[in-house]
Amino acid sequence: MNLILLGAPGAGKGTVSKSLVEKKQMVQISTGDILRNEIKNGSSLGIQAKKYIDAGDLVPDELILGIVESRLNEDDCKNGFILDGFPRTVSQAEGLKKMLIKNSFKIRAAADISVPEEILIQRLSSRRTCSNVSCQAIYNVISKPPKTDNKCDLCGSELIQRSDETEDAIRHRLEIYTEKTAPLISFYSQTGEYVKINGNQDIDSVVNEVLNVIK
């Protein structure tokens, strides 16, 4: 069983993916992680991608799709994979559809974890990250506060708010999501693969909704 997981920043895609990996032995696939690994391993695709990244340019869709295709054909994806936050645009979705057909992959659903905007802003703006680069533990001052104010439970370092998690930055990220990524809802509705998941509930309930979709 293979799944595309959609949702705005802060919707909980990563948390849901990790739970599905544990429960169903599916493989979580993030294009960001793939890019970093390809570059680290010095593959031909990684070398090409690094040229764009070093120049401050976006990695072209064709190259991203090539990297995803290479990853999906690895042995650990045979039991099922989760495309976490990919595709990001309709053009990527169109390319992905062709690539999946070419490789005889079937997608069970494009599950959209839907959360109201104000809740997303509250979630993201409440995040704090350990300033120790070798730790980077993540907390939430509302739902997962540290035992000592502004101190990491694991290493005692100061907690910081990332620059992209201030309220202004979050609203900008959500505007970009609405402009570039939300049209995927229409795309996958037309293919019959779109399923809306209520993301404004406890994480176990969200995971169970997704599990019902892929059963």
C-alpha positions in Angstrom: 0.0 0.0 0.0 1.4 3.4 -1.0 0.2 6.8 0.2 0.6 10.4 -0.6 0.4 12.6 2.5 -0.7 16.2 2.0 -1.1 19.0 4.5 0.0 22.5 5.4 3.1 23.2 7.5 2.2 22.1 11.1 -0.6 19.8 10.0 1.3 16.8 11.5 2.4 14.9 8.4 5.8 13.9 9.9 4.2 12.6 13.1 1.6 10.6 11.2 4.2 9.2 8.9 6.4 8.0 11.8 3.4 6.3 13.3 2.5 4.5 10.1 6.2 3.4 9.7 5.9 1.8 13.1 2.4 0.3 12.6 2.6 -0.8 9.0 6.4 -1.0 8.3 5.9 1.5 5.5 8.8 3.7 4.4 8.6 7.4 4.9 10.0 9.3 2.0 10.8 13.0 2.2 12.4 14.7 -0.8 14.5 16.9 1.4 16.0 13.8 3.1 16.5 12.1 -0.3 18.3 15.1 -1.7 20.6 15.3 1.3 21.4 11.6 1.1 22.0 11.7 -2.7 24.4 14.7 -2.3 26.2 13.0 0.7 26.6 9.8 -1.3 27.9 11.7 -4.4 25.5 10.0 -6.8 25.1 11.5 -10.3 21.6 12.8 -9.3 23.1 14.3 -6.1 25.9 16.0 -8.0 23.4 17.6 -10.4 21.1 18.7 -7.5 24.0 20.2 -5.6 24.8 22.5 -8.5 21.4 24.0 -8.3 21.3 24.2 -4.5 24.8 25.8 -4.4 23.7 28.4 -6.9 20.6 29.2 -4.8 18.2 27.9 -7.5 15.3 25.5 -7.1 16.0 21.9 -8.1 14.0 21.3 -11.4 11.0 19.0 -11.2 12.5 16.5 -13.6 15.5 16.0 -11.4 13.4 15.7 -8.2 11.2 13.1 -9.9 14.3 11.2 -11.0 15.6 11.2 -7.4 12.2 10.0 -6.1 12.0 7.3 -8.8 15.4 6.0 -7.8 14.4 5.9 -4.1 11.0 4.1 -4.8 12.8 1.3 -6.6 14.9 0.4 -3.6 14.0 -2.9 -1.8 12.7 -1.3 1.4 9.8 0.3 -0.5 8.3 -3.0 -1.6 6.0 -3.2 1.5 4.7 0.3 0.9 5.8 3.9 1.0 4.6 7.3 2.2 5.4 10.4 0.1 5.5 12.9 2.9 4.9 16.4 1.6 5.5 15.5 -2.0 4.4 16.5 -4.6 4.3 20.2 -3.7 2.9 21.5 -7.0 0.5 20.4 -9.7 3.3 20.1 -12.2 5.1 17.8 -9.8 1.9 15.8 -9.3 1.5 15.4 -13.1 5.1 14.2 -13.4 4.7 11.9 -10.4 1.6 10.3 -11.9 3.5 9.4 -15.2 6.4 8.1 -13.2 4.3 5.9 -11.0 2.5 4.4 -14.0 5.8 3.8 -15.7 7.0 1.8 -12.7 3.7 0.0 -12.0 3.2 1.7 -8.6 -0.3 2.2 -7.4 -1.3 5.0 -4.9 -4.0 4.0 -2.4 -4.9 7.6 -1.6 -3.7 11.2 -1.4 -4.6 11.9 2.2 -4.9 15.6 3.1 -4.5 16.3 6.9 -6.7 19.3 7.2 -6.3 21.8 10.1 -7.7 25.3 10.5 -5.2 28.1 9.8 -5.4 29.6 13.3 -4.6 26.2 14.8 -1.6 25.8 12.5 -0.3 29.2 13.5 -0.7 28.3 17.2 1.0 25.0 16.8 4.0 26.3 14.9 4.5 29.5 16.8 4.5 27.5 20.1 7.4 25.3 18.9 10.8 25.7 20.5 14.0 23.9 19.4 17.1 23.1 21.4 20.0 25.5 20.4 22.5 22.7 20.7 23.2 21.7 17.1 24.0 18.1 18.2 20.7 17.8 20.0 18.0 19.8 18.2 15.2 18.4 20.4 11.8 19.9 19.7 9.3 21.1 22.3 5.9 22.9 22.3 5.2 25.4 25.0 1.5 24.4 25.0 1.4 20.7 24.3 4.9 19.5 25.1 6.7 22.0 27.4 10.2 21.4 28.8 10.4 20.5 32.5 12.4 23.7 33.1 11.3 26.9 31.3 13.4 27.5 28.2 15.8 24.6 28.9 16.2 21.4 27.0 15.3 18.3 29.1 18.0 16.3 27.3 21.1 18.5 27.4 20.1 21.6 29.3 20.8 24.0 26.5 18.6 27.1 25.8 15.5 26.6 23.7 15.0 29.0 20.8 12.2 29.9 18.4 13.3 29.4 14.8 13.0 32.4 12.5 10.6 30.6 10.3 8.3 29.8 13.2 7.4 33.4 14.2 3.7 34.3 13.5 4.6 36.6 10.5 6.8 33.9 9.0 4.2 31.2 9.5 1.5 33.3 7.8 3.8 33.8 4.9 4.5 30.0 4.7 0.8 29.3 4.7 0.2 31.8 1.9 2.8 30.0 -0.2 1.2 26.7 0.6 -2.2 28.0 -0.4 -0.9 29.4 -3.7 1.4 26.5 -4.7 0.2 23.3 -2.9 -3.5 23.6 -2.1 -4.4 23.2 -5.9 -3.3 19.6 -5.4 -6.6 19.0 -3.7 -8.4 19.7 -7.0 -5.9 17.6 -8.9 -6.3 14.5 -6.7 -10.1 15.0 -6.4 -10.2 14.7 -10.2 -8.2 11.4 -10.1 -10.4 10.1 -7.3 -7.5 9.6 -4.9 -8.2 12.6 -2.6 -9.3 11.9 1.0 -9.7 14.6 3.6 -8.5 13.8 7.1 -9.5 15.8 10.2 -6.2 16.9 11.6 -7.7 19.0 14.4 -7.9 16.1 16.9 -5.5 14.0 18.9 -2.7 12.3 16.9 -4.0 8.7 17.5 -7.4 9.6 16.0 -5.7 11.2 13.0 -3.6 8.1 12.5 -6.6 5.8 12.8 -8.4 7.8 10.1 -5.5 7.4 7.8 -5.3 3.7 8.6 -8.9 3.3 7.7 -8.2 4.9 4.4 -5.4 2.6 3.5 -7.0 -0.6 4.7 
